[in-house]
Amino acid sequence: MESKLYVGNLSYSTTEEDLRTLFTQAGTVASVALIKDRDSGQSKGFAFVEMSNQAEAEKAISMFNGFQLGQRELKVNLARPREERGGFGNRGGNRGGHRPQRGGGKRY
């Protein structure tokens, strides 16, 4: 089973070390990944914490979902698998190809 957790609603000043210290209270932390903007390096306000097993992940959820950290209420749940993204040229949705019709349809 999964032991990777999504941790959301983080203060932008929260560090990976802050998260590691906090989640160690629930068990062994295998990894911490604070997600940052690739251009600015600024935190995006969420992270992924991987616990060593499912039981510790569940304990961390019960301990820290709704927990106040830096005057923010954490959202902690099992991480969902990353959704597949389209290949090159598929950014932004409907570029090229069929475009949805705008307005009221055909005009006579």
N, C-alpha and C positions, 0 to 999 in steps of 0.2 A: 504494500500500500504506500501511498504518498506520504512523505514527511516534509515536503516543501511548503512553506507558508507564505502567503501574501500579507504584507503589513502595510496598511494605508493610513492616510491622514496624518502623516509625519510632519513635524515642523521642519522647515528647510535647513535648520541648524543641527538637526539630528545627524550623528555620525554612525558609521558602521560599528565602531567600538561601543557606542552607547547601546546599540541594538544587541550586540554580542553579550555585553554585561547584563542587560535586562533578561534576555532569553535564556541565559545560562541558569537562571533560577528555576527553569522548567526542565532542564536536562542538558545534554551535550549538544552544543551548536556545531554542526558540520561546516556551514558556510553562511556568510552574510553578503548580500549584494544590494547596495543602495543604488537605485537607478537615478542617473544624472543626465541632464541635457548634454548631448554630444558637442554642441557648439560652445555653450557658456560654462559647462561644468557644474552648474547649479542643480541641486537636488530637485527631483520631480515630485517629492513628497510621498514616495512609496519605496518599498524594498521587498526582497525575498530572503527569508531566513530558512535554512534547511536544518532540521533537527536530525539526530542520529537514528531515530526510529519513530514509528507511527504513534506509539503510546506517548512519547515525549511531545510530539507535534500536537496531539489532542490536549495534553495538559497545558501546553503553551497557549492554545486557543482559549481554553477555559480561564486561564489566568489573565491573559492580556487583551482579549477582545473587549473593548470598552474602557481599558486602562488609561488613566491620564498620564501622558508623558509630554512635558513641556507645554502644559495647558491645552493639549489637544487629546481628543478621545481616539485611541487607536482602533483601527478596524483590522482584525486578524482572522484569517480563514485559510483553508487549504488553497494552495495555488492551483489554478486551472491550467491545463496544457496550453502552450502558446498556439494561437491560431495561425494557420498557414497563411502567408502573404503571397500575393501574386508576384510573378516575375517582373523583370524590367519593363517599364512602360505601362504598368497596370496601376500606377499611383493615381490617386485622385478620382477613382471611379470611372466615369463614362467618357474618357477621352478617346476620340475616334470611334469608329463603329456606329452602332445605333444610338441615337440620342433621343431621350424622351421628348414627346411633343409638348410644346408649351401652349398655353392658351386654351381656347375652346374647341380645337379641332379644325377640320376643313372649313374653309370659307367659300361660299358659292356666289 
